[in-house]
Amino acid sequence: MRSTAVLAGAGLLLAAVSPAQAQTTAPTSTTGSPAAAASSADIAAMVDAMTLDQKIGQMTWTHVYGSSAHDTSMAASNQARYGVDTPAEVVQKYDLGGVLYFAWSGNTNNPQQVNGLSNGLQDAALADGGPGIPLAVTIDQEGGLVARVGPPATALPGNMALGATFDAGLARAQGDILGSELKAMGVNVDFAPVLDLNTNPDNPVIGVRSMGADPATVSRLGVAQIQGIQQHITATAKHFPGHGDTETDSHYGLPEVTYDRATLDKHLEPFRAAIDAGIDMIMTAHIVVDAIDPDLPGTLSPKVLTGLLRDEMGFDGIITTDALDMEAMTDNWSQEEMSVKAIQAGSDILLNSPDVDASIAGVKQAVADGAITEARLDQSVTRILEWKAKRGILADPYADPAQVGQVVGSPAHLATAATIADRSITNVRNEDRVLPLQPGEDSVLVVGAGSGWPERLAPLLAARGFEVTTELENGSSPSAAYRARAVAAAAGVDAVVFTSYNASGNPAQQAMVDALAATGKPVIVVASRNPYDINVFPAADAVLNSYGYAVVNYQAVVRAIAGDINTLGKLPVAVPTADGTQTLFPLGFGHRYPSWPHLPGSGKPGK
């Protein structure tokens, strides 16, 4: 058995634990205890025993299609991309070092299923024909907007909501939730947290995925979140050297930032803090940073990955590319070119190559040509194997199925998520103290941009005791007909609640709020995504930033509207004026209800 040969050569036969044992014994801790760690000599023996294909495979981490290791229901998708039928066959064909889970690839239907998939893929890795080395099992589970596993896993309100609390204790608790729940599902790498500073209000891809714009705050909360995650599994700081000041989404184009080195240094502060805190892994950004390398994006730049990250900043952990199937890469380089350049730049992992066959062929040809030495591959493979030993993955990669029900979505985790959401709600305007409203007395009309999910907010308000009317329409831009229906419906209620969604660039949302305000009824805007919407809503009586439109966010919004909680959140970014020339609200701004707790029956001005 190849797995036995590779692992036995390093004295690590424990890694070949049987699947039956894995189902009946608790998994070994992934905190890297000395008993689980392999010596440098062990790792060197493993690397020496590997073929060139195995080494490249160990550096190749990609997604697979299916909900279990031998699932054939998505065979057509696996065949189209990999030429085999099942997830297990993908692992074995390429001697993969790691896999990447997505919801759209059928991997994350529910936590118990994820646990079974993870254990099944580890079986495939250690079986005859597999790489003989346990897998990195990875996922983008940031919380909030990017969460590949949904409920009953704990739904978190998101990083910018966390940033609005300015609370490192809550950040560590969020990391603990992410790390412990993923560990129970057999995932050993979370591609989180996002450490980008969202300093550009027009950023189309980061936004609420960021914890804010202040380097010191993002560093403090980022380190706390890393510490929480790495109690259990590996955290990954992303997207180096900072994706927060771009106006292009690297999924669809190649962004470029033109700021000077002093500005870059601010974006680097959270990554420096993460390195000092012992982050295991850093993910690259597909962006051109003129201050370091005006010719190549960070993912492919030796100046960025080796010169800046390795040599200047002293990072000696694992560097992974962002997904190589993003258009920032595929529109500009062939698969062979990008794979070779990424390794030459200093990356250890080729993540989610759009054509794994071409990627491997390109790297092999580069070795044959001398463009990449096998010794260079050995450096990355050694780094990967040392990490797998440190985290206990070599010793026991399996996850105990019994842990899923005990850990994932536990009452304590759900309570923490609710606390983060409650503490995040930011009151940026409350004219004439229109808020809080009074359940049982006030009737409300719930409308808004369809992308802001007003239909999710309405039943929560009704459950809290408000008389609720709704008018709904799909899409981000309310039509004239929808605006007219909403204005007509406003005549019969005490107040209007409008869910906005990145309204700064949406004239239709702006027109709808203006029309509703003209009715004379109080208009309460809930900014459901990026926090800048207030700059185009001068007529709104109240504006609450929720930083997300998930149920957990909107439950906190309802509690704030009803006066069940005070509005304690503060802006984690500065809000510019609509024309971008001045600051409308500074970072750290936020109103509280001065008379909270709101007393039922106390009345409000004008009633």
C-alpha positions in Angstrom: 0.0 0.0 0.0 1.5 3.3 -1.0 0.2 5.1 2.1 2.0 2.6 4.3 5.2 2.9 2.3 5.4 6.7 2.5 4.4 6.9 6.1 6.4 4.0 7.3 9.4 5.6 5.8 8.9 8.4 8.3 7.9 6.2 11.2 4.3 7.6 11.0 2.2 4.5 10.6 -0.3 5.9 13.1 -1.6 8.1 10.3 -3.0 4.9 8.6 -5.7 4.5 11.3 -8.5 2.5 10.0 -11.9 4.0 9.1 -13.6 1.8 11.6 -11.4 3.2 14.4 -12.1 6.7 13.2 -15.8 6.2 13.6 -15.5 5.0 17.2 -12.7 7.1 18.7 -12.4 10.8 19.3 -10.0 12.5 16.9 -6.5 13.5 18.0 -6.2 17.2 19.0 -5.1 19.4 16.2 -3.2 21.8 18.4 0.1 20.2 17.6 1.0 18.3 20.7 4.5 16.9 20.9 3.2 13.3 20.7 1.5 14.0 17.4 4.4 15.9 15.8 6.9 14.3 13.4 10.6 15.2 13.6 12.4 17.0 10.9 14.1 13.7 10.0 10.7 12.1 9.6 9.5 14.8 7.3 12.7 14.7 5.3 12.2 10.9 4.9 8.7 11.4 3.7 9.8 14.0 1.1 12.6 11.8 -0.1 10.1 8.9 -0.6 7.8 11.0 -2.8 7.8 11.1 -6.6 7.7 14.4 -8.5 4.0 13.9 -9.2 3.4 13.3 -5.5 5.2 16.5 -4.6 3.2 18.6 -7.1 0.1 16.9 -5.9 0.8 17.8 -2.3 1.0 21.4 -3.4 -2.3 21.1 -5.3 -5.5 21.8 -3.4 -8.8 21.9 -5.4 -12.5 21.4 -5.1 -14.4 18.2 -5.8 -18.0 17.6 -6.8 -20.2 15.5 -4.5 -21.6 15.1 -1.0 -19.6 11.9 -0.1 -16.3 10.4 -1.2 -17.9 8.0 -3.6 -20.9 10.1 -4.7 -21.6 9.7 -8.4 -24.5 12.1 -8.6 -22.2 14.9 -9.9 -20.0 12.6 -12.0 -20.6 14.8 -15.1 -19.0 17.8 -13.3 -16.1 15.7 -12.1 -15.6 14.2 -15.5 -15.6 17.6 -17.2 -13.0 19.1 -14.9 -11.0 16.1 -13.8 -11.8 13.1 -16.0 -13.0 10.9 -13.2 -16.4 10.3 -11.5 -16.1 10.8 -7.7 -14.5 13.0 -5.2 -12.3 10.1 -4.0 -11.1 9.5 -7.5 -10.1 13.1 -7.9 -8.0 12.9 -4.7 -6.3 9.7 -5.9 -5.8 10.7 -9.5 -3.8 13.8 -8.6 -2.3 12.7 -5.2 -3.9 15.8 -3.8 -2.6 17.5 -0.8 -5.9 19.2 0.0 -9.5 19.7 -1.0 -11.7 22.8 -0.9 -15.4 22.7 -0.1 -18.1 24.8 -1.7 -21.9 24.7 -1.4 -22.3 24.8 -5.2 -20.1 21.7 -5.7 -22.4 19.7 -3.4 -20.0 19.5 -0.5 -21.9 21.3 2.3 -25.5 20.1 2.5 -25.4 19.8 6.3 -22.8 19.4 9.0 -23.2 15.7 9.5 -22.8 15.1 5.8 -19.7 17.3 5.7 -18.2 15.2 8.5 -18.8 12.0 6.4 -17.4 13.6 3.3 -14.2 14.7 5.2 -13.7 11.2 6.7 -14.3 9.5 3.4 -11.8 11.7 1.6 -9.2 11.0 4.2 -9.9 7.3 3.6 -9.3 7.8 -0.1 -6.1 9.7 0.6 -4.7 6.9 2.7 -6.0 4.0 0.6 -4.1 2.1 -2.2 -3.7 4.5 -5.1 -4.0 7.6 -2.8 -1.3 10.1 -2.0 -0.5 8.2 1.2 -0.7 11.5 3.3 -3.8 12.8 5.0 -5.5 15.8 3.3 -5.8 19.4 4.2 -9.6 19.9 4.2 -10.3 23.6 3.6 -13.3 26.0 3.4 -14.1 29.7 3.2 -16.2 30.0 6.4 -15.7 33.7 7.2 -19.2 34.2 8.8 -21.7 36.5 7.4 -21.7 37.0 3.6 -19.2 34.2 2.9 -20.2 31.0 4.8 -20.2 27.8 2.8 -22.0 25.8 5.6 -25.3 27.2 6.6 -27.6 26.4 9.6 -27.7 24.4 11.7 -24.1 25.5 11.8 -23.9 28.8 13.6 -24.8 31.7 11.4 -22.6 34.7 12.4 -23.5 38.3 11.5 -20.2 38.9 9.6 -16.9 40.6 10.0 -18.0 44.2 9.7 -20.7 43.6 12.3 -18.0 42.2 14.5 -15.9 45.3 13.7 -18.8 47.5 14.8 -18.5 46.0 18.3 -14.8 46.9 18.6 -14.7 44.0 21.0 -11.7 41.6 20.9 -13.4 39.2 23.3 -16.3 38.8 20.8 -13.7 38.4 18.0 -12.0 35.6 19.9 -15.4 34.0 20.6 -16.3 34.2 16.9 -13.0 32.4 16.0 -13.7 29.7 18.6 -17.1 29.1 17.0 -15.6 28.8 13.5 -12.7 26.6 14.6 -14.6 24.2 16.8 -17.5 23.7 14.4 -15.3 23.1 11.4 -13.1 20.7 13.4 -16.2 18.7 14.2 -17.0 18.5 10.5 -13.5 17.3 9.6 -12.3 20.6 8.2 -8.8 21.5 9.3 -8.2 24.8 7.5 -10.5 27.8 7.5 -9.7 30.4 4.9 -10.5 33.2 7.4 -10.2 35.8 8.7 -10.3 38.6 6.2 -7.7 41.1 7.3 -8.3 43.6 4.4 -8.9 47.2 5.4 -12.1 48.3 3.6 -10.9 51.9 2.9 -12.7 52.2 -0.5 -16.5 52.6 -0.3 -16.7 51.5 -3.9 -15.0 48.2 -3.2 -17.2 45.5 -4.9 -15.8 42.4 -3.3 -14.6 43.1 0.3 -17.1 45.5 2.0 -18.8 43.8 4.9 -16.3 40.9 4.7 -13.8 43.3 6.3 -13.7 44.2 10.0 -13.2 47.9 9.2 -10.8 50.5 8.0 -8.7 51.2 11.0 -5.4 49.2 11.0 -5.1 49.0 14.8 -8.7 47.8 15.3 -8.5 45.2 12.4 -5.2 44.0 13.8 -6.6 43.7 17.3 -9.8 41.9 16.3 -8.0 39.9 13.6 -5.4 38.5 16.1 -8.2 37.6 18.6 -10.2 35.8 15.9 -7.0 33.9 14.7 -6.4 32.8 18.3 -10.0 31.6 18.6 -9.8 29.6 15.3 -6.3 28.2 16.0 -7.4 26.7 19.3 -8.9 24.1 17.0 -7.7 24.3 13.4 -5.7 26.5 11.1 -6.6 30.0 10.3 -5.6 31.9 7.1 -5.1 35.6 6.9 -6.3 37.0 3.6 -5.9 38.7 1.1 -2.2 39.7 1.2 -1.1 42.4 0.8 -4.6 43.9 1.1 -7.7 43.9 -1.2 -9.6 46.6 0.6 -8.9 49.6 -1.6 -9.8 48.2 -5.0 -12.7 49.1 -7.3 -12.4 45.9 -9.3 -13.5 42.4 -8.1 -10.6 40.1 -8.8 -13.2 37.3 -9.6 -13.9 39.3 -12.8 -10.9 41.4 -13.5 -7.4 42.3 -12.4 -7.4 45.1 -9.8 -4.6 47.6 -9.4 -3.8 49.9 -6.4 -1.7 52.9 -7.0 -1.2 54.2 -3.5 2.3 54.9 -2.0 4.4 52.7 0.3 3.2 54.5 3.4 -0.4 53.7 2.6 0.5 50.1 1.8 2.1 49.8 5.2 -1.2 50.6 6.8 -2.8 47.8 4.9 0.0 45.5 6.0 -0.4 46.2 9.7 -3.1 43.5 10.3 -0.9 40.9 8.4 2.1 41.9 10.5 0.0 41.4 13.7 -1.2 38.0 12.4 2.4 36.9 11.7 3.4 38.0 15.2 0.5 36.0 16.6 1.6 32.8 14.9 -0.8 32.6 11.9 -0.4 29.3 10.1 -1.3 30.4 6.6 -1.6 33.5 4.5 -3.6 33.8 1.2 -2.5 36.0 -1.6 -4.5 38.6 -3.5 -4.8 38.7 -7.2 -4.1 42.5 -7.3 -1.3 44.6 -8.7 0.3 46.7 -6.0 2.3 49.4 -7.7 4.4 50.3 -4.7 6.0 46.9 -4.7 5.5 45.4 -8.2 3.7 47.4 -10.9 4.0 44.5 -13.4 2.6 41.4 -11.6 -0.2 40.7 -9.2 0.7 39.6 -5.7 -0.1 36.0 -6.4 2.6 35.8 -9.1 5.1 38.4 -7.8 8.4 37.3 -6.2 8.7 40.9 -4.9 5.5 40.6 -3.0 5.6 36.9 -1.8 9.3 36.4 -1.3 10.7 39.9 -1.0 7.9 41.5 1.1 6.2 38.6 2.9 9.0 36.2 3.5 12.1 38.4 3.7 10.9 41.7 5.0 8.0 40.6 7.2 9.5 37.3 8.3 6.6 34.9 7.6 7.7 31.3 7.5 4.3 29.6 7.4 2.3 28.4 4.4 1.5 30.7 1.5 -1.5 29.8 -0.6 -2.7 31.5 -3.7 -6.3 32.7 -3.9 -8.4 30.6 -6.2 -6.6 30.4 -9.6 -9.8 30.0 -11.5 -10.7 33.7 -10.9 -10.7 35.9 -14.0 -7.9 38.1 -12.7 -5.8 35.1 -13.4 -7.4 33.3 -16.3 -7.9 36.4 -18.4 -4.2 37.1 -18.3 -2.2 33.9 -18.0 -2.5 30.3 -19.1 -2.9 27.7 -16.5 0.6 26.5 -17.0 2.0 30.0 -16.7 0.1 31.0 -13.6 1.1 27.8 -11.8 4.8 28.1 -12.5 4.8 31.9 -11.7 3.0 31.3 -8.4 5.6 28.8 -7.3 8.5 30.9 -8.5 7.0 33.8 -6.6 7.0 31.8 -3.4 3.6 30.2 -3.0 3.4 26.7 -1.5 -0.2 26.0 -2.6 -1.8 26.1 -6.0 -5.5 26.6 -5.0 -8.4 25.6 -7.2 -6.6 25.5 -10.6 -9.2 25.7 -13.4 -7.3 22.9 -15.2 -5.3 20.7 -12.8 -3.9 18.5 -15.6 -2.4 21.6 -17.2 -1.2 22.9 -13.9 0.7 19.8 -13.1 2.0 19.4 -16.6 3.2 23.0 -16.5 5.1 22.6 -13.3 6.7 19.3 -14.4 7.9 21.0 -17.6 9.3 23.9 -15.6 11.3 21.4 -13.5 12.5 19.6 -16.6 13.5 23.0 -18.1 15.2 24.1 -14.9 12.8 27.0 -14.4 11.8 25.5 -11.1 14.2 23.2 -9.2 12.9 20.1 -7.4 14.6 21.5 -4.3 12.2 24.5 -4.6 9.3 22.1 -4.6 10.8 20.2 -1.6 10.8 23.5 0.4 7.0 23.8 -0.1 6.3 20.2 0.5 8.4 20.2 3.6 6.5 23.2 4.9 3.1 21.6 4.2 4.1 18.3 5.8 5.5 20.1 8.9 2.3 21.9 9.2 0.3 18.7 8.9 2.4 17.2 11.6 2.1 20.2 13.9 -1.7 20.2 13.6 -2.0 16.5 14.2 -3.3 15.8 10.8 -0.6 13.2 10.0 -1.3 11.4 13.3 -5.1 11.3 12.9 -7.0 13.2 10.3 -10.4 11.9 11.2 -13.3 13.7 12.9 -15.6 12.0 15.4 -19.2 12.1 14.0 -20.6 12.3 17.5 -19.0 15.7 17.9 -21.2 17.3 15.2 -24.4 17.3 17.2 -22.6 18.4 20.4 -20.7 21.3 18.9 -22.2 22.6 15.7 -24.9 25.2 16.3 -24.8 24.7 20.1 -27.0 27.0 22.2 -23.8 28.7 23.5 -22.6 29.4 20.0 -26.0 30.7 18.9 -26.1 33.0 21.9 -22.7 34.4 21.1 -23.8 35.1 17.5 -26.8 36.9 18.8 -24.7 39.0 21.1 -22.4 40.1 18.3 -25.4 41.1 16.2 -27.0 43.0 19.1 -23.7 44.9 19.8 -23.2 45.7 16.1 -26.4 47.6 15.2 -25.2 51.1 14.5 -27.6 54.0 14.8 -26.3 56.7 12.4 -29.4 58.8 12.5 -32.5 59.1 14.7 -34.2 62.4 14.0 -36.8 63.5 16.7 -36.1 60.1 18.4 -38.4 58.3 16.0 -36.8 55.1 17.3 -37.5 53.0 19.2 -41.0 52.1 17.9 -43.6 50.5 20.3 -44.7 46.9 19.7 -48.4 46.5 20.1 -49.0 50.2 19.2 -47.1 51.0 16.0 -48.0 49.6 12.6 -45.2 49.5 10.0 -44.9 49.0 6.3 -41.8 46.9 5.3 -40.4 47.5 1.8 -37.1 47.9 0.2 -34.6 46.6 -2.3 -35.3 42.9 -2.9 -31.6 42.2 -2.5 -31.9 43.5 1.1 -34.4 40.7 1.9 -37.3 42.8 3.4 -39.4 39.6 3.3 -37.0 38.2 6.0 -37.4 41.3 8.2 -41.2 41.5 8.1 -42.1 38.3 9.9 -39.6 39.1 12.6 -41.2 42.4 13.3 -44.6 40.8 13.3 -43.4 38.2 15.8 -42.3 41.0 18.0 -45.8 42.5 18.1 -45.9 45.1 15.4 -48.7 45.2 12.9 -46.9 44.7 9.6 -47.8 45.3 6.0 -45.4 44.4 3.2 -44.9 45.4 -0.4 -42.2 43.4 -2.2 -40.3 43.2 -5.4 -37.2 41.3 -6.5 -34.0 43.0 -7.5 -31.8 45.8 -6.3 -33.5 48.6 -8.2 -37.1 49.3 -7.2 -39.3 49.9 -10.2 -41.6 53.0 -10.6 -44.6 50.7 -10.1 -43.2 49.3 -6.9 -42.4 52.8 -5.6 -46.0 53.8 -6.3 -47.4 50.8 -4.5 -45.2 51.5 -1.5 -46.2 55.1 -1.3 -49.9 54.2 -1.4 -49.5 51.6 1.3 -47.6 54.1 3.6 -50.8 56.0 4.1 -52.2 53.3 6.3 -49.3 52.8 8.7 -47.5 54.7 11.5 -43.9 54.2 10.1 -42.1 52.7 7.1 -39.1 50.4 7.4 -37.0 50.3 4.2 -34.2 47.7 3.6 -31.5 49.3 1.5 -28.7 47.5 -0.2 -25.5 49.4 -1.3 -27.8 52.3 -2.2 -25.0 54.8 -2.7 -24.8 53.7 -6.3 -28.5 53.0 -6.8 -30.7 56.0 -7.9 -33.9 53.8 -7.8 -33.5 53.1 -4.0 -32.7 56.8 -3.4 -35.9 57.8 -5.3 -38.0 55.3 -3.4 -36.9 56.6 0.0 -37.4 60.2 -1.1 -41.0 59.3 -2.2 -41.8 57.6 1.0 -40.4 60.5 3.1 -42.6 62.8 1.1 -45.7 61.1 2.6 -44.9 62.5 6.0 -44.6 59.1 7.6 -41.4 58.4 9.5 -39.0 56.4 7.3 -36.5 54.1 9.0 -33.8 52.8 6.7 -32.0 49.5 7.5 -28.8 49.5 5.6 -28.4 45.7 5.0 -25.0 45.5 3.5 -22.2 48.2 3.2 -22.5 51.0 5.8 -22.3 54.0 3.4 -26.0 54.2 2.4 -26.9 57.1 4.7 -25.0 59.5 2.5 -27.7 59.3 -0.1 -30.7 59.3 2.2 -30.9 62.8 3.6 -34.7 62.5 3.9 -34.7 59.3 6.0 -35.7 59.9 9.7 -33.6 57.1 11.0 -30.8 54.9 9.6 -29.6 51.7 11.2 -26.6 49.8 9.8 -27.0 46.0 10.2 -23.9 44.9 8.1 -25.9 41.9 6.8 -29.3 40.6 6.0 -29.2 37.1 7.6 -31.8 36.2 10.1 -29.3 36.8 13.0 -28.6 40.3 11.8 -32.3 41.1 11.3 -33.3 39.7 14.7 -30.9 42.3 16.2 -32.5 45.0 14.0 -35.9 44.1 15.3 -34.7 44.2 18.9 -33.2 47.7 18.2 -36.4 49.0 16.5 -38.4 47.7 19.5 -36.1 49.2 22.1 -35.3 45.8 23.5 -31.6 46.6 23.1 -29.7 49.9 23.0 -27.8 50.7 19.8 -24.2 50.2 20.9 -22.5 49.7 17.5 -20.0 52.2 16.1 -19.0 52.8 12.5 -15.9 50.6 11.8 -15.3 52.8 8.7 -15.7 56.5 7.9 -18.7 57.4 5.8 -17.9 60.0 3.1 -20.3 62.4 1.6 -22.1 61.2 -1.5 -19.6 63.0 -3.8 -16.6 61.5 -1.9 -15.0 64.9 -1.1 -15.6 65.0 2.7 -16.3 62.9 5.7 -20.0 62.7 6.6 -19.5 60.5 9.7 -16.1 59.6 11.2 -15.0 56.1 12.1 -16.3 55.3 15.6 -19.6 57.3 15.2 -22.9 56.0 16.5 -25.9 57.2 18.4 -27.4 55.5 21.5 -30.9 55.7 22.7 -30.5 58.3 25.5 -33.6 57.1 27.4 -33.0 53.3 27.0 -34.4 51.1 28.2 -37.5 52.3 26.4 -40.5 52.4 28.6 -43.7 51.1 26.9 -46.4 53.8 26.8 -43.9 56.7 27.3 -44.8 58.1 23.8 -42.6 59.8 21.3 -42.6 63.3 19.9 -45.5 63.9 17.6 -47.7 61.1 18.9 
